Amino acid sequence: MAVTIKDIAAYAGVSYSTVSRALSGGGAVEESKRERILEIARSMGYVPNQAAVMLKKSTSRNIGLCFSTISKSTSPYILHDVLIGVYSVIGSGYHVIVKAIDMHEPGTLNKSNFAGLLIMSQGDWDEEFVEEARSKQIPMVAISRRVHPDVPSVVTDEKGGMEKAMEHLLEQGHRRIGVIEGNPDLEATILRQEGFLQVAGRWGINARSIPVEYGNYRYNSGRLAAGRLLDTYDDLTAILCFNDEMAMGAATAISERGLKVPDDISLTGFDNLDISGYADIRLTTVERNSIQIATEGARMLLAYMEEGIRPEDVWLENRLIKRKTVRNRNSL
């Protein structure tokens, strides 16, 4: 079996991107480290993949970070974390160009513009963009959902994560739980909905008895949705939100009505944004580590571009982060 850059990285105890930069002669790598990596590559009999070499010669040094526009569905907080993850891997070897999928002009994708693409797809309306990239044989990796069997992806357990949040509320004695869902046409919304409904069923709770309002994953939509829940149902003890930004809005709505979190209303989110851990909220939430997702995706894309071999998909667990916004009602 041919020696790959991944093999060299494992033997040298360095990252894939460091080996890639050392072998290509580009990027910031200490000279002593570069020489050691080159020596290891020679001793292991490494031979560059010729298809990948030709690909590099025929493409630009641009990597496209492609997402649905912020006005439509992509949170600026998530985009910020994704950029941190991508740049931690890409370094100075390539230029990262942020591109809105829903503002793309069909027929303009080609290898002379992009050496590779990272796709932050939110739904199947991105299919035309994905198919154009595939037809031009541009290496790409999806870092939010599976967009096509041929496209490697980094995905997280959206359904399982929401199961954990709902289970936690029920275990803490909450039975009248309001829910603030996100955009109904997003795949993440559908999976998270399946998660809390499945747990409700296991606990013998009729799905139709659960008060649900809808937001768009932005702060003010969470504030308005929580307001509707609180003004309609005076027996709620908790609100489960489909993301942290809407949970922050919900916290504002709770405060505006003279109530307190968690004394009067418990609250959970999803994403574990940096702001969720601030002292004035300390939100209990599900961690969906966007930096880790983007880092894995960028590593996979570099491997795809350098080796010319499709990487294996990556599946990441989402864990519950217990903080200060859920009250235990079992002793009441």
Disulfide bonds with the S-S distance in Angstrom:
none
